[in-house]
């Protein structure tokens, strides 16, 4: 698709015209139209964080599943859809990752998540170790 090659998200009207010409619209293209974060090969940092969170909690074959889903950590029902996750958490700032805070044993949900720098995550890990002594 010409719009994709230019790095832009194609409009819905463009996609409908392409479908009328016999061009097959893939699921990834439909997702990209909704929020612009899931263009295959150009996923946003926010979308990749959401995908990773879901994989860690829901896919027994994912690396680190035993530390997340295997321990019973879940993704809240609302965050099963990327649009809701984006609305609640906002764009992922540069230099941050998704952090379950203040309860590291809690689920991924709005009241227990933040975008945190590596320093913030190290500090909260240190404080948890101090409390367990």
N, CA and C of each residue as an Amber inpcrd file, in Angstrom:
protein
   399
   0.8260000  -1.1820000   0.0000000   0.0000000   0.0000000   0.0000000
   0.8680000   1.2420000   0.0000000   0.5080000   2.1780000  -0.7960000
   1.3110000   3.3850000  -0.9350000   1.4180000   4.1520000   0.3920000
   0.2930000   4.3020000   1.1150000   0.3190000   5.0510000   2.3770000
   1.2580000   4.4040000   3.3860000   1.2730000   3.0780000   3.4440000
   2.1450000   2.3920000   4.3920000   3.6060000   2.6190000   4.0330000
   3.9150000   2.5830000   2.7560000   5.3020000   2.7690000   2.3380000
   5.8000000   4.1580000   2.7000000   4.8990000   5.1320000   2.7570000
   5.2870000   6.4840000   3.1220000   5.3500000   6.6610000   4.6360000
   4.9930000   5.5960000   5.3910000   5.0740000   5.6600000   6.8440000
   3.8750000   6.3080000   7.4930000   2.7960000   6.4890000   6.7470000
   1.5810000   7.0750000   7.3130000   0.5420000   5.9810000   7.5070000
  -0.3710000   6.2150000   8.4320000  -1.4740000   5.2890000   8.6390000
  -2.5330000   5.6040000   7.5920000  -2.9400000   4.6110000   6.7850000
  -3.9320000   4.8750000   5.7540000  -5.3010000   5.1830000   6.3550000
  -6.0620000   6.0280000   5.6870000  -7.3910000   6.3800000   6.1780000
  -8.3590000   5.2370000   5.9140000  -9.4860000   5.2760000   6.6230000
 -10.4960000   4.2410000   6.4350000 -11.0470000   4.3000000   5.0160000
 -11.2660000   5.5030000   4.4650000 -11.7780000   5.6210000   3.0990000
 -10.7980000   5.0220000   2.0960000  -9.5110000   5.2660000   2.3010000
  -8.4920000   4.6820000   1.4370000  -8.5680000   3.1630000   1.4840000
  -8.7210000   2.6280000   2.6910000  -8.7790000   1.1790000   2.8500000
 -10.0260000   0.6000000   2.1650000 -11.1590000   1.2970000   2.2860000
 -12.3800000   0.8110000   1.6350000 -12.2160000   0.7920000   0.1190000
 -11.5560000   1.8150000  -0.4160000 -11.3130000   1.8470000  -1.8600000
 -10.4020000   0.6950000  -2.2700000  -9.3850000   0.4230000  -1.4620000
  -8.4800000  -0.6760000  -1.7680000  -9.2140000  -2.0090000  -1.7450000
 -10.1120000  -2.1610000  -0.7570000 -10.8820000  -3.3970000  -0.6630000
 -11.7490000  -3.5660000  -1.9110000 -12.3230000  -2.4660000  -2.3950000
 -13.1380000  -2.4990000  -3.6100000 -12.3290000  -2.9070000  -4.8340000
 -11.0280000  -2.6480000  -4.8090000 -10.1440000  -3.0190000  -5.9200000
  -9.6300000  -4.4530000  -5.7730000 -10.0720000  -5.1360000  -4.7340000
  -9.6450000  -6.5210000  -4.5300000  -8.4200000  -6.6630000  -3.6530000
  -7.9560000  -5.5700000  -3.0450000  -6.8060000  -5.6270000  -2.1490000
  -7.2840000  -6.1650000  -0.8070000  -6.6040000  -7.1740000  -0.2940000
  -7.0050000  -7.7650000   0.9790000  -6.4870000  -6.9080000   2.1330000
  -7.3500000  -6.6110000   3.0850000  -6.9700000  -5.8220000   4.2540000
  -6.6880000  -6.7820000   5.3900000  -5.4470000  -6.7410000   5.8850000
  -5.0420000  -7.6400000   6.9620000  -5.4670000  -7.0760000   8.3060000
  -5.5390000  -7.9670000   9.3020000  -5.9450000  -7.5720000  10.6420000
  -5.0530000  -6.4540000  11.2010000  -3.7640000  -6.5360000  10.9840000
  -2.8520000  -5.5060000  11.4800000  -3.1640000  -4.1360000  10.9020000
  -3.5730000  -4.1000000   9.6320000  -3.9460000  -2.8350000   9.0120000
  -5.1840000  -2.2580000   9.6750000  -6.1450000  -3.1190000  10.0210000
  -7.3630000  -2.6490000  10.6750000  -7.0330000  -2.0810000  12.0530000
  -6.1390000  -2.7520000  12.7930000  -5.7440000  -2.2420000  14.0990000
  -5.0270000  -0.9040000  13.9700000  -4.1730000  -0.7860000  12.9760000
  -3.4360000   0.4580000  12.7730000  -4.3940000   1.6050000  12.5060000
  -5.4860000   1.3250000  11.8250000  -6.4670000   2.3710000  11.5470000
  -7.1240000   2.8700000  12.8220000  -7.3290000   1.9760000  13.7620000
  -8.0090000   2.3620000  14.9880000  -7.1970000   3.3280000  15.8260000
  -5.9170000   3.0390000  16.0300000  -5.1440000   3.8610000  16.9570000
  -3.7720000   4.2670000  16.4420000  -3.3260000   3.7220000  15.3220000
  -2.0640000   4.1400000  14.7290000  -0.8130000   3.6090000  15.3970000
  -0.9540000   2.6860000  16.3530000   0.2040000   2.1900000  17.0900000
   0.6600000   0.8040000  16.6480000  -0.1340000   0.1100000  15.8310000
   0.1470000  -1.2960000  15.5370000   0.5160000  -1.5550000  14.0840000
   1.1390000  -0.6040000  13.4330000   1.5410000  -0.8160000  12.0490000
   2.6560000  -1.8570000  12.0490000   2.4320000  -3.0010000  11.3970000
   3.4280000  -4.0780000  11.4380000   4.8310000  -3.5840000  11.0660000
   5.7820000  -3.8990000  11.9330000   7.1570000  -3.4760000  11.7290000
   7.4520000  -2.0860000  12.2660000   6.4100000  -1.3540000  12.6680000
   6.5810000   0.0100000  13.1800000   5.7120000   0.2280000  14.4140000
   5.5800000  -0.7940000  15.2570000   4.7500000  -0.6720000  16.4430000
   5.3480000   0.3710000  17.3840000   4.4840000   1.1150000  18.0500000
   4.9660000   2.1360000  18.9860000   5.5080000   1.4690000  20.2510000
   6.2920000   2.2190000  21.0260000   6.8100000   1.7130000  22.3060000
   5.6500000   1.3240000  23.2220000   4.5980000   2.1350000  23.2110000
   3.4350000   1.8770000  24.0580000   2.7810000   0.5550000  23.6710000
   2.6240000   0.3320000  22.3700000   1.9870000  -0.8990000  21.8880000
   2.8480000  -2.1160000  22.2200000   4.1560000  -1.9900000  22.0630000
   5.0460000  -3.1100000  22.3930000   4.9960000  -3.4390000  23.8840000
   4.8910000  -2.4190000  24.7320000   4.7690000  -2.6620000  26.1770000
   3.4750000  -3.4030000  26.4850000   2.3900000  -2.9870000  25.8430000
   1.0940000  -3.6460000  26.0390000   1.1520000  -5.1040000  25.5750000
   1.7620000  -5.3230000  24.4090000   1.8920000  -6.6910000  23.9000000
   2.7180000  -7.5530000  24.8590000   3.8310000  -7.0400000  25.3200000
   4.7070000  -7.7860000  26.2290000   3.9910000  -8.1310000  27.5320000
   3.2560000  -7.1630000  28.0720000   2.4990000  -7.3880000  29.3060000
   1.5190000  -8.5480000  29.1080000   0.7970000  -8.5280000  28.0020000
  -0.1680000  -9.5940000  27.7320000   0.5070000 -10.9370000  27.5260000
   1.6360000 -10.9590000  26.8350000   2.3540000 -12.2130000  26.6240000
   2.8600000 -12.7920000  27.9490000   3.4680000 -11.9690000  28.7740000
   4.0050000 -12.4390000  30.0600000   2.9210000 -13.0480000  30.9480000
   1.7220000 -12.4970000  30.8610000   0.6430000 -12.9450000  31.7510000
  -0.2310000 -14.0430000  31.1620000  -0.3120000 -14.1380000  29.8440000
  -1.2990000 -15.0320000  29.2270000  -0.7230000 -16.1690000  28.3930000
   0.5460000 -16.1160000  28.0500000   1.1150000 -17.1210000  27.1630000
   2.1440000 -17.9740000  27.9130000   1.7700000 -19.2260000  28.2530000
   2.7060000 -20.0900000  28.9950000   4.0280000 -20.3350000  28.2670000
   4.0800000 -20.1210000  26.9600000   5.3230000 -20.3190000  26.2050000
   6.2000000 -19.0660000  26.1900000   5.7010000 -17.9520000  26.6940000
   6.4640000 -16.6980000  26.6910000   7.5830000 -16.7560000  27.7280000
   8.6810000 -16.0770000  27.3960000   9.7640000 -16.0060000  28.3860000
   9.2530000 -15.2050000  29.5840000   9.6330000 -15.6030000  30.7510000
   9.2410000 -14.9760000  32.0160000   7.7740000 -15.1880000  32.3970000
   7.0510000 -16.0640000  31.6770000   5.6640000 -16.3600000  32.0780000
   5.6290000 -16.8240000  33.5330000   6.6230000 -17.6190000  33.9300000
   6.6370000 -18.1350000  35.2980000   6.7090000 -17.0210000  36.3410000
   7.2600000 -15.8660000  35.9750000   7.3600000 -14.7370000  36.9160000
   6.0900000 -13.8760000  36.9350000   5.2190000 -14.0780000  35.9810000
   4.0210000 -13.2310000  35.8650000   2.7620000 -14.0960000  35.8780000
   2.3240000 -14.5720000  34.7220000   1.1270000 -15.4030000  34.6480000
   1.2290000 -16.6450000  35.5140000   2.4030000 -17.2250000  35.5830000
   2.6190000 -18.4070000  36.4060000   2.4620000 -18.1440000  37.8900000
   2.6420000 -16.8960000  38.3040000   2.4450000 -16.5030000  39.7070000
   1.0260000 -16.0160000  39.9660000   0.1980000 -16.0200000  38.9140000
  -1.1890000 -15.5800000  39.0880000  -1.4170000 -14.1110000  38.7960000
  -0.4150000 -13.4230000  38.2550000  -0.5820000 -12.0110000  37.9110000
  -1.3840000 -11.9180000  36.6200000  -2.4270000 -11.1060000  36.6420000
  -3.3550000 -10.9890000  35.5210000  -3.3480000  -9.5830000  34.9430000
  -3.8580000  -9.4770000  33.7340000  -4.1250000  -8.1770000  33.1130000
  -5.6080000  -7.9200000  33.3170000  -5.9570000  -6.7370000  33.7850000
  -7.3700000  -6.4460000  34.0350000  -8.1730000  -6.5540000  32.7320000
  -9.4380000  -6.8310000  32.8810000 -10.3170000  -7.0490000  31.7270000
 -10.3160000  -5.8460000  30.7860000 -10.3230000  -4.6450000  31.3380000
 -10.3590000  -3.4260000  30.5200000  -9.1410000  -3.3230000  29.6030000
  -7.9900000  -3.7930000  30.0760000  -6.7480000  -3.6620000  29.3090000
  -6.5400000  -4.7790000  28.3040000  -7.5180000  -5.6390000  28.1080000
  -7.4260000  -6.6410000  27.0450000  -7.4310000  -5.9490000  25.6810000
  -7.9610000  -4.7270000  25.6420000  -8.0150000  -3.9290000  24.4080000
  -7.0090000  -2.7830000  24.5110000  -6.1560000  -2.6720000  23.5070000
  -5.0960000  -1.6700000  23.5400000  -5.6420000  -0.2520000  23.6980000
  -6.7590000   0.0510000  23.0590000  -7.3200000   1.4030000  23.1270000
  -7.5800000   1.8210000  24.5710000  -8.0670000   0.8990000  25.3970000
  -8.3330000   1.2070000  26.8100000  -7.0400000   1.3990000  27.5880000
  -6.0500000   0.5510000  27.3110000  -4.7410000   0.6860000  27.9520000
  -4.1400000   2.0600000  27.6260000  -4.1990000   2.4420000  26.3700000
  -3.6640000   3.7300000  25.9310000  -4.4000000   4.8920000  26.5960000
  -5.7230000   4.7920000  26.6820000  -6.5090000   5.8580000  27.3110000
  -6.1580000   6.0030000  28.7920000  -5.9210000   4.8890000  29.4680000
  -5.6220000   4.9330000  30.9050000  -4.1780000   5.3340000  31.2050000
  -3.2210000   4.7870000  30.4550000  -1.8060000   4.9960000  30.7660000
  -1.1660000   6.1210000  29.9580000  -1.7310000   6.4510000  28.8090000
  -1.1140000   7.4500000  27.9440000   0.0820000   6.8600000  27.2030000
   0.7090000   7.6890000  26.4060000   1.8870000   7.2620000  25.6430000
   3.0290000   6.9360000  26.5970000   3.8090000   5.9440000  26.2400000
   4.9760000   5.5740000  27.0450000   6.0760000   6.6090000  26.8480000
   6.4740000   7.2990000  27.9180000   7.5610000   8.2680000  27.7920000
   8.8920000   7.5760000  27.4790000   9.7540000   8.2710000  26.7740000
  11.0850000   7.7480000  26.4510000  11.8280000   7.4680000  27.7520000
  12.5220000   6.3390000  27.7910000  13.3280000   6.0010000  28.9680000
  12.5480000   5.3460000  30.0950000  11.3170000   4.9100000  29.8380000
  10.5200000   4.2710000  30.8760000  10.0140000   2.9090000  30.4040000
   9.5910000   2.1090000  31.3600000   8.9180000   0.8450000  31.0740000
   7.7240000   0.7310000  32.0120000   6.8720000  -0.2390000  31.7340000
   5.6840000  -0.4470000  32.5540000   6.0870000  -1.0960000  33.8720000
   5.6090000  -0.5410000  34.9640000   5.9770000  -1.0000000  36.2960000
   4.7080000  -1.2100000  37.1160000   4.6330000  -2.3570000  37.8010000
   3.5250000  -2.5850000  38.7290000   3.9290000  -1.9670000  40.0590000
   3.2590000  -0.8860000  40.4010000   3.6040000  -0.1300000  41.6000000
   2.3240000   0.4570000  42.1740000   2.0710000   0.3860000  43.4170000
   2.9570000   0.0700000  44.5250000   3.0230000  -1.4160000  44.8830000
   2.1530000  -2.2550000  44.2980000   2.1050000  -3.6620000  44.6820000
   2.7120000  -4.5350000  43.5870000   3.9510000  -4.9720000  43.7810000
   4.6320000  -5.7860000  42.7880000   3.9540000  -7.1420000  42.5870000
   3.1790000  -7.5940000  43.5570000   2.4790000  -8.8580000  43.4390000
   1.0590000  -8.6650000  42.8990000   0.6850000  -7.4220000  42.6330000
  -0.6610000  -7.1280000  42.1430000  -0.7760000  -7.2930000  40.6360000
  -1.9930000  -7.1720000  40.1590000  -2.2730000  -7.3220000  38.7350000
  -1.9190000  -6.0610000  37.9550000  -1.9040000  -6.2130000  36.6370000
  -1.7480000  -5.0560000  35.7560000  -3.1080000  -4.3840000  35.6520000
  -3.2410000  -3.2270000  36.2940000  -4.4730000  -2.4340000  36.2670000
  -4.1110000  -0.9910000  36.5720000  -5.0150000  -0.0910000  36.2700000
  -4.7150000   1.3410000  36.3780000  -4.2080000   1.7430000  37.7590000
  -4.8010000   1.2160000  38.8150000  -4.4150000   1.6310000  40.1690000
  -3.0810000   1.0320000  40.6200000  -2.4930000   0.1440000  39.8050000
  -1.2580000  -0.5100000  40.2250000  -0.1590000  -0.4260000  39.1670000
  -0.2750000   0.5000000  38.2210000   0.7370000   0.5960000  37.1660000
   1.1710000   2.0320000  36.9470000   2.3930000   2.1710000  36.4720000
   2.9470000   3.4810000  36.1220000   4.0320000   3.2650000  35.0780000
   4.3920000   4.3420000  34.3960000   5.5860000   4.3350000  33.5450000
   6.7210000   4.7580000  34.4600000   7.7520000   3.9210000  34.5870000
   8.8280000   4.2010000  35.5280000  10.1880000   4.1010000  34.8550000
  11.1030000   4.9160000  35.3380000  12.4930000   4.8590000  34.8650000
  13.1790000   3.6730000  35.5420000  14.3130000   3.2290000  35.0010000
  15.0580000   2.1470000  35.6740000  15.4260000   2.5090000  37.1210000
  15.7260000   3.7700000  37.3730000  16.0790000   4.1980000  38.7300000
  14.8930000   4.0320000  39.6780000  13.6940000   4.4210000  39.2300000
  12.5020000   4.2680000  40.0650000  12.2300000   2.7970000  40.3610000
  12.4200000   1.9490000  39.3620000  12.1680000   0.5240000  39.5590000
  13.1900000  -0.0880000  40.5160000  14.4430000   0.3330000  40.4020000
  15.4770000  -0.1650000  41.3130000  15.1620000   0.2600000  42.7370000
  14.7590000   1.5040000  42.9220000  14.4480000   2.0190000  44.2520000
  13.2700000   1.2700000  44.8630000  12.2170000   1.0070000  44.0810000
  11.0690000   0.2990000  44.6470000  11.4430000  -1.1530000  44.9620000
  12.3220000  -1.7630000  44.1810000  12.7950000  -3.1210000  44.4680000
  13.5990000  -3.1260000  45.7720000  14.4420000  -2.1210000  45.9500000
  15.2540000  -1.9930000  47.1660000  14.3430000  -1.8520000  48.3900000
  13.3250000  -0.9980000  48.2720000  12.4210000  -0.7720000  49.4030000
  11.6550000  -2.0470000  49.7550000  11.2610000  -2.8380000  48.7490000
  10.5450000  -4.0950000  49.0270000  11.4420000  -5.0490000  49.8080000
  12.7130000  -5.1050000  49.4410000  13.6550000  -5.9990000  50.1480000
  13.8260000  -5.5410000  51.5940000  13.8850000  -4.2290000  51.8220000
  14.0320000  -3.6990000  53.1840000  12.8290000  -4.0510000  54.0400000
  11.6290000  -3.9950000  53.4690000  10.4010000  -4.2900000  54.2340000
  10.3050000  -5.7630000  54.6060000  10.8960000  -6.6460000  53.7860000
  10.7830000  -8.0900000  54.0340000  11.7060000  -8.5420000  55.1500000
  12.6960000  -7.7370000  55.5220000  13.6640000  -8.1330000  56.5700000
  12.9860000  -8.1740000  57.9260000
